[in-house]
Amino acid sequence: MSGSPKFTPTGHAGADKVLQELQVLGERPVHDHAVAYQAAHQELTAVLDAPVNAVPARDE
């Protein structure tokens, strides 16, 4: 779809992966869009709710 805006990375690898997957949505049937957006929302929520650093800080 030529009118689609160009993807601009956010700098967050996990979020960028999910958002890039939405770039092909214009090529899919409209009846698939709601499911794709719901899945992307769930994935983004999980990615952005994850701890920034899963390794605990050391006590010094």
C-alpha positions as protocol buffer text, in pm:
chain_id: "A"
residue {
  index: 1
  type: MET
  ca { x: 0 y: 0 z: 0 }
}
residue {
  index: 2
  type: SER
  ca { x: 175 y: 314 z: -118 }
}
residue {
  index: 3
  type: GLY
  ca { x: -9 y: 548 z: 120 }
}
residue {
  index: 4
  type: SER
  ca { x: 115 y: 369 z: 432 }
}
residue {
  index: 5
  type: PRO
  ca { x: 355 y: 565 z: 650 }
}
residue {
  index: 6
  type: LYS
  ca { x: 713 y: 439 z: 661 }
}
residue {
  index: 7
  type: PHE
  ca { x: 800 y: 243 z: 975 }
}
residue {
  index: 8
  type: THR
  ca { x: 1016 y: 442 z: 1215 }
}
residue {
  index: 9
  type: PRO
  ca { x: 1192 y: 227 z: 1477 }
}
residue {
  index: 10
  type: THR
  ca { x: 1126 y: 318 z: 1839 }
}
residue {
  index: 11
  type: GLY
  ca { x: 1462 y: 193 z: 1963 }
}
residue {
  index: 12
  type: HIS
  ca { x: 1295 y: -78 z: 2171 }
}
residue {
  index: 13
  type: ALA
  ca { x: 1376 y: -405 z: 1991 }
}
residue {
  index: 14
  type: GLY
  ca { x: 1074 y: -596 z: 2124 }
}
residue {
  index: 15
  type: ALA
  ca { x: 827 y: -321 z: 2039 }
}
residue {
  index: 16
  type: ASP
  ca { x: 986 y: -266 z: 1697 }
}
residue {
  index: 17
  type: LYS
  ca { x: 944 y: -635 z: 1611 }
}
residue {
  index: 18
  type: VAL
  ca { x: 571 y: -624 z: 1689 }
}
residue {
  index: 19
  type: LEU
  ca { x: 519 y: -294 z: 1506 }
}
residue {
  index: 20
  type: GLN
  ca { x: 707 y: -414 z: 1198 }
}
residue {
  index: 21
  type: GLU
  ca { x: 478 y: -716 z: 1178 }
}
residue {
  index: 22
  type: LEU
  ca { x: 185 y: -474 z: 1143 }
}
residue {
  index: 23
  type: GLN
  ca { x: 342 y: -315 z: 833 }
}
residue {
  index: 24
  type: VAL
  ca { x: 205 y: -593 z: 610 }
}
residue {
  index: 25
  type: LEU
  ca { x: -147 y: -554 z: 747 }
}
residue {
  index: 26
  type: GLY
  ca { x: -255 y: -356 z: 440 }
}
residue {
  index: 27
  type: GLU
  ca { x: -189 y: -663 z: 227 }
}
residue {
  index: 28
  type: ARG
  ca { x: -421 y: -880 z: 438 }
}
residue {
  index: 29
  type: PRO
  ca { x: -800 y: -897 z: 414 }
}
residue {
  index: 30
  type: VAL
  ca { x: -980 y: -638 z: 625 }
}
residue {
  index: 31
  type: HIS
  ca { x: -1156 y: -908 z: 827 }
}
residue {
  index: 32
  type: ASP
  ca { x: -810 y: -1013 z: 959 }
}
residue {
  index: 33
  type: HIS
  ca { x: -720 y: -666 z: 1088 }
}
residue {
  index: 34
  type: ALA
  ca { x: -900 y: -676 z: 1424 }
}
residue {
  index: 35
  type: VAL
  ca { x: -737 y: -1005 z: 1521 }
}
residue {
  index: 36
  type: ALA
  ca { x: -395 y: -874 z: 1415 }
}
residue {
  index: 37
  type: TYR
  ca { x: -437 y: -554 z: 1618 }
}
residue {
  index: 38
  type: GLN
  ca { x: -554 y: -750 z: 1923 }
}
residue {
  index: 39
  type: ALA
  ca { x: -252 y: -981 z: 1899 }
}
residue {
  index: 40
  type: ALA
  ca { x: -16 y: -685 z: 1855 }
}
residue {
  index: 41
  type: HIS
  ca { x: -171 y: -513 z: 2158 }
}
residue {
  index: 42
  type: GLN
  ca { x: -119 y: -823 z: 2373 }
}
residue {
  index: 43
  type: GLU
  ca { x: 240 y: -863 z: 2253 }
}
residue {
  index: 44
  type: LEU
  ca { x: 323 y: -496 z: 2308 }
}
residue {
  index: 45
  type: THR
  ca { x: 172 y: -507 z: 2656 }
}
residue {
  index: 46
  type: ALA
  ca { x: 385 y: -810 z: 2744 }
}
residue {
  index: 47
  type: VAL
  ca { x: 701 y: -659 z: 2595 }
}
residue {
  index: 48
  type: LEU
  ca { x: 656 y: -321 z: 2762 }
}
residue {
  index: 49
  type: ASP
  ca { x: 551 y: -466 z: 3098 }
}
residue {
  index: 50
  type: ALA
  ca { x: 861 y: -689 z: 3115 }
}
residue {
  index: 51
  type: PRO
  ca { x: 1134 y: -583 z: 3356 }
}
residue {
  index: 52
  type: VAL
  ca { x: 1402 y: -371 z: 3191 }
}
residue {
  index: 53
  type: ASN
  ca { x: 1674 y: -589 z: 3338 }
}
residue {
  index: 54
  type: ALA
  ca { x: 1580 y: -936 z: 3460 }
}
residue {
  index: 55
  type: VAL
  ca { x: 1915 y: -973 z: 3638 }
}
residue {
  index: 56
  type: PRO
  ca { x: 1896 y: -844 z: 3997 }
}
residue {
  index: 57
  type: ALA
  ca { x: 2133 y: -566 z: 4095 }
}
residue {
  index: 58
  type: ARG
  ca { x: 2431 y: -662 z: 4309 }
}
residue {
  index: 59
  type: ASP
  ca { x: 2455 y: -545 z: 4668 }
}
residue {
  index: 60
  type: GLU
  ca { x: 2784 y: -367 z: 4720 }
}
